[in-house]
Amino acid sequence: MDRFKTMSDTNLLNWILANDEKAILYFFYEKYYGVFEYHIYRIFPYEVDVQALVHEFFLHLAEDDWRRLRSFDSGKAQLNTWVSVVSFRFFMNFKKRKIDSNGLVTIYEQWDDKIMQYKQECHNQVRLDVRKAVSCLKNSTEREVAQELLLDGVDIQEVAKRHQLSVDYAYTVKSRAMAHLRKMLKDYRS
């Protein structure tokens, strides 16, 4: 295959059009494989078999005795540019025609919706657990301080000032609520 590396684009194409197996392998799986891989990773947002898609592109170009490859005109473009443009269009059309038309995009959108719903349910469950831990605190002031710090997201300086407490005491209240939460979580695991 080393002989193909020094060959001109025109000579390489002549070998491919003559159905030379080594020239074909060099062209698709060595010389331009990186270009194909680059386009595939840009076009497909999910995991795909790169080699299978390159093989599909090979079949596309080889169809009708290399009809599409014979359309290359070295006077209008370099082979690198032509291969890049044609492969990009092929992979984009392949995705639209074969994959998106089978509803896979819809499946991914539905999957994303289910994940968002699951995350919201988890968030709500965590909030319930934190509320339960806060309710275990001994007095109403501590419960209000913990509520503001852990559930409402209020700054600790502001909470301490609002309740006329030291910042250290507000941290202590928060630590007590967190200790109750850790105990609850430990009980869940048992």
Summary of the structure (lengths in Angstrom):
residues: 190
radius of gyration: 31.5
end to end distance: 63.7
largest distance: 88.6
contacts: 483
relative contact order: 0.06
helix: 81%
strand: 0%
